[in-house]
């Protein structure tokens, strides 16, 4: 209890000391204020009219200069905000980049752009507030001060003119009095001389006396006028310098103090405008920091794996081929190839897979137009079979989820319409049930369409899930002999014609590139059947990327390893073996990318049969870079295939 009492006493003493210091400071401030109030321009600067006029004019010019400074700053703030807006707009992700938004780095960048946009908005707030509040207030104050100063100076000028006029009147009265006095003195002297002169008559003396009397009267009148003017002048001068002119100077002092006080308030107000947006700007900075902290390199790496994982298994060891035990009637085929990923070696040069796809697709589109019956809006196949297995399944699952969501929405819409119809049927005053019937039929029709699409994509997914990963492996589809004919190989790439001689020295990491369906067509024709109904890829899928049917599957697949415009790498193509020869029936001029010209009667090698699109891939030797390859119309040639 004693300790508590001591602490309380100390607290009271501290409060008392603080209150005493506060009172002393207030009294000192009041004394200074009263002392300052005694000092006024009217009393202290009674004779500084011109200097006060110049000073007040300079003060208003300073106010105008501050207004111009604010205008320039507002222009800078507006330009800065506009450039930030333009910067954010220029770096917004494009529509084709939306699929990359799943990466944390892309999400962080989008959040960064959003925060920068908010920063631009705050700069716009600062600019608008300065314009509407501060600059407007400064402009109004400057105009008011100039008008008040003009009035004060006009009043001061009138007072000066009045005083000057009175002083002039006093000076005239004094001069008149001085002249009248001298005239009266002279008249007195003349009278005295005339009175003492005995030669003058009485009438002459009387005339001098009358003149003296008149001059003395004029002198007295001038004296009285001078006295009156002097009294008026003194009174006016006392009133001028004691009351009238100090009032004008005090008004000028108030005007100048108002200007000074206004500059102080406007500077503080401009700082308050900046401070008002500081918390929001700080939150924007925090958002940028959070965006940076949200980046997770491990998560992005896993998403890259999830996006591009094909589902294929790595190639197995290359088996040893004992040539002594092979059928001599079958030409040996090389299973060795390098796996470059950067280019396709064709015609002694390079041609990317995207260009190969564009070549055949451009020919078809220029002749027949694009067939998009089985393509989605983004150019992919309806069942996404042109994607690797894993990516196909993910696309199908996403599509199924989207359709299921639409089915749920449409189901809710149908149920709502049915309830509305039941209510209308129960109480016709609420509405006509026939008005809902049309909407209900449309909803039922749309729901049936969605369910059919959902069932179709579920079938696609079930079919994709049934495929064995081993059957989709590039190594499992290497060239081998089955049922007396050769099946094509399925791989990601093979050695070019220039590199084929040293293929044995290079490791086969991903297998050799597939031969097209044309090889299988020849082999299947030899066996009396053709399974190319579903197995042939369209020319748009690229050169050398179509695949034959897997052993025992009964149908081909062109979707296991496509080479297209979206592919992140390019594969070298090996020099394909000719399937036969052909002779040009008519001359042909190449007008599309991927086609080659030919003259009538020219002999060419057939390296890929017509896949149903009206074009055959051929090859011919040249003296420049080895071989020329391209497409020619099938109806322009006569083919002879090897047996």
SVG drawing of the C-alpha trace seen along z (x, -y; Angstrom):
<svg xmlns="http://www.w3.org/2000/svg" viewBox="-56 -123 86 191">
<polyline fill="none" stroke="black" stroke-width="0.4" points="0.0,0.0 2.9,-2.4 4.5,-1.7 1.2,-2.4 0.8,-5.6 4.3,-6.8 3.7,-6.0 0.4,-7.9 2.1,-10.9 4.9,-10.9 2.3,-10.7 0.4,-13.7 3.6,-15.7 4.6,-15.0 1.1,-16.0 1.3,-19.2 4.7,-20.1 3.5,-19.4 0.5,-21.6 2.7,-24.4 5.0,-24.2 2.0,-24.2 0.5,-27.3 3.9,-29.1 4.2,-28.3 0.7,-29.5 1.3,-32.8 4.5,-33.3 2.7,-32.7 0.0,-35.1 2.5,-37.8 4.3,-37.3 1.0,-37.5 0.0,-40.7 3.4,-42.2 3.1,-41.3 -0.4,-42.8 0.9,-46.1 3.3,-46.2 1.2,-47.2 2.1,-48.6 -0.1,-51.6 1.9,-52.9 5.4,-51.5 5.4,-52.0 3.4,-55.2 5.8,-56.6 6.5,-53.4 3.6,-53.5 5.6,-52.7 7.5,-49.9 4.4,-48.3 2.8,-48.5 5.8,-46.7 6.0,-44.1 2.3,-43.1 2.6,-42.8 5.6,-40.5 3.7,-38.4 0.9,-37.8 3.4,-36.9 4.8,-34.2 1.3,-32.8 0.9,-32.7 4.2,-31.0 3.1,-28.3 -0.1,-27.8 2.0,-27.3 4.2,-24.8 1.1,-22.9 -0.2,-22.9 3.1,-21.5 3.1,-18.9 -0.5,-17.9 0.6,-17.5 3.5,-15.3 1.2,-13.2 -1.3,-12.8 1.3,-11.8 2.9,-9.4 -0.5,-7.8 -1.3,-7.5 2.1,-5.9 1.6,-3.4 -1.8,-2.6 -0.3,-2.2 2.5,-0.1 0.1,2.3 -2.0,2.6 1.0,3.4 2.2,6.1 -1.2,7.8 -1.0,11.5 -2.3,12.2 -5.2,14.6 -2.9,17.2 -0.9,17.1 -3.8,17.8 -2.8,21.4 0.4,20.4 -1.4,18.6 -1.3,21.7 2.4,21.1 3.0,19.1 5.5,16.8 2.8,15.8 0.2,15.4 2.6,13.2 3.3,11.1 -0.5,10.6 -0.9,9.6 2.0,7.2 0.3,5.6 -2.8,5.3 -1.0,3.5 0.8,1.2 -2.6,0.3 -3.8,-0.5 -0.8,-2.7 -1.7,-4.5 -5.2,-5.0 -3.8,-6.6 -1.6,-9.0 -4.7,-10.0 -6.5,-10.6 -3.6,-12.9 -3.7,-14.7 -7.5,-15.3 -7.5,-16.4 -4.7,-18.9 -6.5,-20.2 -10.0,-20.6 -9.0,-21.6 -5.6,-23.1 -5.1,-24.8 -8.6,-26.1 -8.2,-27.5 -4.9,-29.2 -6.4,-30.7 -9.4,-32.1 -7.2,-33.5 -4.9,-35.2 -7.7,-36.8 -9.3,-38.1 -6.0,-39.4 -5.3,-41.3 -8.7,-43.0 -8.4,-43.9 -4.9,-45.2 -6.1,-47.4 -8.8,-48.8 -6.4,-49.6 -3.9,-51.3 -6.8,-53.3 -7.9,-54.5 -4.3,-55.3 -3.8,-57.3 -7.0,-59.3 -5.9,-60.1 -2.5,-61.2 -4.1,-63.4 -6.4,-65.0 -3.5,-65.7 -1.5,-67.1 -4.4,-69.4 -4.7,-70.7 -1.0,-71.4 -1.2,-73.3 -4.0,-75.4 -2.0,-76.1 1.0,-77.2 -1.2,-79.6 -2.7,-81.1 0.7,-81.6 2.0,-83.3 -1.1,-85.6 -0.6,-86.5 3.1,-87.2 2.3,-89.5 -0.6,-91.3 1.6,-91.8 4.4,-93.4 1.9,-95.6 0.4,-96.8 3.9,-97.6 4.7,-99.6 1.4,-101.4 2.1,-102.4 5.5,-103.7 4.0,-105.8 1.4,-107.3 4.0,-108.3 6.1,-110.0 3.1,-111.8 2.0,-113.0 5.4,-114.4 5.7,-116.1 4.4,-119.7 4.2,-120.2 1.3,-117.7 -2.2,-118.7 -4.7,-117.4 -6.4,-115.4 -3.2,-113.7 -2.4,-112.7 -6.0,-111.4 -5.6,-109.3 -2.4,-107.7 -4.2,-107.0 -7.1,-105.2 -4.6,-103.1 -2.9,-102.1 -6.1,-101.2 -7.1,-99.1 -3.8,-97.2 -3.8,-96.6 -7.3,-95.1 -6.2,-92.9 -3.2,-91.7 -5.5,-90.8 -7.8,-88.9 -4.9,-87.0 -3.6,-86.3 -6.9,-84.9 -7.1,-82.7 -3.6,-81.4 -4.5,-80.6 -7.6,-78.7 -5.8,-76.8 -3.0,-75.9 -5.5,-74.6 -7.3,-72.6 -4.0,-71.2 -2.8,-70.2 -6.1,-68.5 -6.2,-66.7 -2.5,-65.7 -3.1,-64.4 -6.2,-62.5 -4.3,-61.2 -1.3,-59.9 -3.1,-58.9 -6.3,-57.3 -6.9,-57.1 -3.6,-56.0 -2.9,-53.5 -6.3,-51.9 -5.2,-51.4 -1.8,-50.0 -3.5,-47.7 -5.8,-46.4 -2.7,-45.8 -1.1,-44.0 -4.2,-41.8 -4.2,-41.1 -0.5,-40.0 -1.0,-37.9 -4.0,-36.3 -1.8,-35.4 0.9,-34.0 -1.6,-32.0 -3.1,-30.7 0.3,-29.5 0.8,-27.7 -2.6,-26.0 -2.2,-25.1 1.2,-23.5 -0.1,-21.5 -3.2,-20.6 -1.1,-19.3 0.9,-17.2 -2.3,-15.9 -3.5,-14.9 -0.3,-12.9 -0.6,-11.4 -4.2,-10.3 -3.1,-7.9 0.0,-6.7 -1.7,-3.9 -3.2,-2.6 0.1,-2.9 1.7,-1.0 -0.9,1.8 -0.1,1.9 3.6,2.4 2.6,5.1 0.6,6.7 3.6,6.7 5.7,8.2 3.1,10.9 3.0,11.6 6.8,12.1 6.6,14.3 3.9,16.4 6.3,17.7 7.2,21.3 9.8,22.7 9.1,26.3 5.4,26.0 6.1,24.5 8.4,27.4 5.7,29.9 3.2,28.1 5.6,28.2 5.8,32.0 2.0,32.2 1.5,30.2 4.1,31.9 4.3,35.4 3.4,37.6 2.9,40.9 5.3,42.8 7.9,45.0 11.6,44.6 12.9,46.9 14.2,50.3 17.5,51.8 18.0,52.3 17.9,56.0 20.7,57.7 19.7,58.7 21.4,61.9 21.5,61.3 22.3,65.0 18.9,66.0 16.8,63.3 14.8,63.9 17.1,62.9 14.1,61.8 13.4,59.0 15.6,55.9 17.3,55.2 16.0,52.1 18.1,49.9 16.8,49.5 19.5,47.1 19.0,43.4 20.0,40.3 17.4,38.2 18.1,34.6 15.3,32.3 16.1,29.1 15.3,29.5 14.0,31.7 16.6,32.4 15.0,32.3 16.4,31.4 19.8,30.8 18.4,28.1 16.1,27.7 12.3,27.5 10.6,27.2 7.7,29.5 5.4,26.5 6.4,25.7 5.8,29.3 2.3,29.1 1.7,25.8 3.0,27.1 0.5,29.9 -2.2,28.0 -1.6,25.0 -1.9,27.1 -5.2,28.6 -6.6,25.3 -5.7,23.6 -7.4,26.3 -10.2,27.8 -10.5,25.5 -10.0,26.5 -12.1,29.4 -12.9,28.6 -15.8,31.0 -13.7,33.0 -11.7,30.1 -12.3,28.0 -12.3,24.2 -8.6,24.1 -7.7,26.4 -7.4,29.6 -9.2,32.8 -12.5,33.4 -11.2,36.3 -7.8,34.6 -6.1,37.7 -3.5,35.5 -2.0,35.0 0.1,37.4 -1.9,39.9 -1.5,38.0 -2.3,34.6 -5.3,36.2 -6.7,37.6 -6.3,34.2 -8.0,32.4 -10.8,34.9 -11.2,34.7 -11.3,30.9 -13.9,31.0 -16.0,33.5 -15.9,31.3 -17.0,28.3 -19.8,30.3 -20.9,31.6 -21.1,28.1 -23.2,27.0 -25.4,30.0 -25.9,29.1 -26.7,25.5 -29.2,26.5 -30.8,29.0 -31.3,26.3 -32.8,24.1 -35.2,26.9 -36.2,27.6 -36.9,24.0 -39.1,23.7 -41.0,26.9 -41.7,25.5 -42.8,22.2 -45.1,24.1 -46.6,26.1 -47.3,22.9 -48.9,21.3 -51.1,24.3 -52.2,24.3 -52.9,20.6 -53.6,19.1 -53.7,15.6 -49.9,15.7 -49.3,16.4 -50.0,18.4 -48.2,21.9 -48.0,21.9 -45.5,19.1 -43.1,21.4 -43.7,24.3 -41.5,23.0 -38.6,22.3 -39.0,25.6 -38.8,27.4 -35.7,25.5 -34.1,26.3 -34.9,30.0 -33.4,30.0 -30.3,28.2 -30.0,30.6 -30.2,33.6 -27.5,32.2 -25.2,31.6 -25.8,35.1 -25.0,36.6 -21.8,34.5 -20.9,35.6 -21.5,39.2 -19.4,38.9 -16.4,37.4 -16.8,40.0 -16.5,42.6 -13.4,40.8 -11.9,40.9 -12.7,44.5 -11.1,45.4 -8.0,43.3 -7.7,45.0 -7.8,48.5 -4.7,47.8 -1.7,49.5 1.3,47.3 3.6,50.0 1.7,49.9 2.2,46.1 5.9,46.4 8.0,45.1 10.3,48.2 7.5,50.7 6.6,49.6 10.0,50.0 10.2,51.6 9.6,55.3 8.2,58.1 4.6,59.3 2.4,61.5 4.8,61.4 4.9,57.6 6.7,54.7 4.9,52.4 5.9,48.8 7.9,47.4 6.5,44.9 9.0,42.6 9.9,39.0 12.7,38.6 15.3,40.3 18.6,39.5 18.6,37.5 19.9,38.8 23.2,37.0 23.6,38.5 22.3,42.0 25.8,43.4 26.9,42.8 23.6,43.7 25.2,46.8 27.6,44.6 24.8,42.6 22.5,43.7 18.8,44.2 17.3,42.3 13.8,42.0 13.6,44.3 13.3,43.5 10.7,41.4 7.6,43.1 7.1,43.9 3.7,42.7 0.7,44.8 1.8,45.1 4.2,47.9 1.4,49.8 -0.9,49.2 1.5,51.0 2.1,53.8 -1.6,54.1 -2.3,54.2 0.2,57.1 -1.9,58.9 -5.2,58.2 -6.6,55.7 -6.3,52.1 -6.8,50.9 -6.3,47.2 -9.8,46.2 -8.9,44.6 -5.2,44.8 -4.1,42.2 -3.2,38.7 -4.3,35.7 -1.7,33.7 -2.1,31.0 -0.5,33.2 2.9,33.0 5.3,35.0 6.3,38.4 4.1,38.3 1.3,40.6 1.3,44.0 0.1,47.5 -2.1,49.7 -0.5,51.3 -0.1,55.1 -3.3,56.7 -5.3,53.5 -7.0,53.7 -6.9,49.9 -4.2,47.3 -3.5,44.2 -2.1,41.0 -2.3,39.3 0.4,40.9 3.3,38.6 2.2,35.6 4.5,33.0 2.7,29.7 2.9,26.0 2.5,26.3 5.4,28.7 8.3,27.3 10.9,29.2 11.5,30.4 12.7,33.8 15.0,34.8 13.5,37.0 15.3,39.9 15.6,40.5 12.5,42.6 12.8,45.6 10.8,45.2 7.5,47.1 7.6,47.1 8.0,44.8 5.6,42.5 5.5,40.7 4.0,37.2 1.0,37.2 0.7,33.4 3.0,30.6 2.5,29.0 3.6,25.7 4.1,25.5 2.1,22.6 1.8,23.7 4.3,24.2 5.4,27.9 4.6,28.7 7.2,29.2 6.9,28.6 7.2,31.3 7.2,31.5 5.2,33.9 6.8,37.3 9.2,36.8 10.1,39.9 9.8,39.4 10.1,41.7 7.0,42.2 7.8,42.0 4.3,41.5 1.0,42.6 -2.2,40.5 -3.9,40.5 -7.2,39.5 -6.5,35.8 -5.6,36.0 -1.8,35.4 1.1,37.8 4.5,37.2 7.4,37.7 11.1,37.3 13.6,36.5 17.4,36.1 19.0,32.7 22.5,31.5 22.5,28.9 21.7,30.4 20.9,34.0 17.1,34.5 13.9,32.5 10.8,33.7 7.3,32.4 3.7,33.0 2.1,33.3 -1.6,33.9 -2.3,37.7 -4.4,37.2 -1.4,35.7 0.8,38.9 0.7,42.6 2.2,44.7 3.9,48.0 4.5,49.4 7.1,52.0 5.9,55.5"/>
</svg>
